[in-house]
Amino acid sequence: LEMADFPAMTIPLARVIGAAVPEILGLALLVVACSVWGEGVGFAIMALPILCLARLGLAAGMALWISVIAVFVTDMTEVLGFALVALLFLTPIFYAAQDAPALLAALLWLNPLH
């Protein structure tokens, strides 16, 4: 990327923005569905784009930090894949959070997917 004519941060930001496109289309469909079925577009639905923009900013920042770290740690993609799968399986979807052992229940509060 040293000889590239575009900024290096274009690559991670393109991935983040590309992942946000289905979310934007889904929000548009949600507004249309609420209007069609007569539910009306309430305050909570109108606030969703603001929350999505905040999440997009957080994801962009994390992508930039991780891409910088990945320059120095070559196995970062494997570590990230393992960490995301571990977080997914530690999220109480198929079990109730109160049924988890005490140590795991304390760690659930640190899980961003919980």
Contacts in CASP RR format, 6 or more apart in sequence:
PFRMAT RR
TARGET T0000
AUTHOR 0000-0000-0000
METHOD contacts of the structure
MODEL  1
LEMADFPAMTIPLARVIGAAVPEILGLALLVVACSVWGEGVGFAIMALPI
LCLARLGLAAGMALWISVIAVFVTDMTEVLGFALVALLFLTPIFYAAQDA
PALLAALLWLNPLH
1 8 0 8 1.000
8 67 0 8 1.000
9 64 0 8 1.000
9 67 0 8 1.000
11 67 0 8 1.000
12 60 0 8 1.000
12 63 0 8 1.000
12 64 0 8 1.000
12 66 0 8 1.000
12 67 0 8 1.000
13 60 0 8 1.000
13 63 0 8 1.000
13 64 0 8 1.000
15 63 0 8 1.000
16 56 0 8 1.000
16 57 0 8 1.000
16 59 0 8 1.000
16 60 0 8 1.000
16 63 0 8 1.000
17 56 0 8 1.000
19 59 0 8 1.000
20 52 0 8 1.000
20 56 0 8 1.000
20 59 0 8 1.000
23 52 0 8 1.000
24 52 0 8 1.000
27 48 0 8 1.000
27 49 0 8 1.000
27 52 0 8 1.000
30 45 0 8 1.000
30 48 0 8 1.000
31 41 0 8 1.000
31 45 0 8 1.000
34 40 0 8 1.000
34 41 0 8 1.000
34 42 0 8 1.000
34 45 0 8 1.000
35 41 0 8 1.000
66 76 0 8 1.000
66 80 0 8 1.000
69 76 0 8 1.000
70 76 0 8 1.000
70 77 0 8 1.000
73 79 0 8 1.000
87 111 0 8 1.000
87 112 0 8 1.000
87 113 0 8 1.000
88 113 0 8 1.000
90 104 0 8 1.000
90 107 0 8 1.000
90 108 0 8 1.000
90 111 0 8 1.000
90 113 0 8 1.000
91 111 0 8 1.000
91 113 0 8 1.000
91 114 0 8 1.000
92 100 0 8 1.000
92 108 0 8 1.000
92 114 0 8 1.000
97 105 0 8 1.000
97 108 0 8 1.000
97 114 0 8 1.000
98 105 0 8 1.000
100 108 0 8 1.000
108 114 0 8 1.000
END
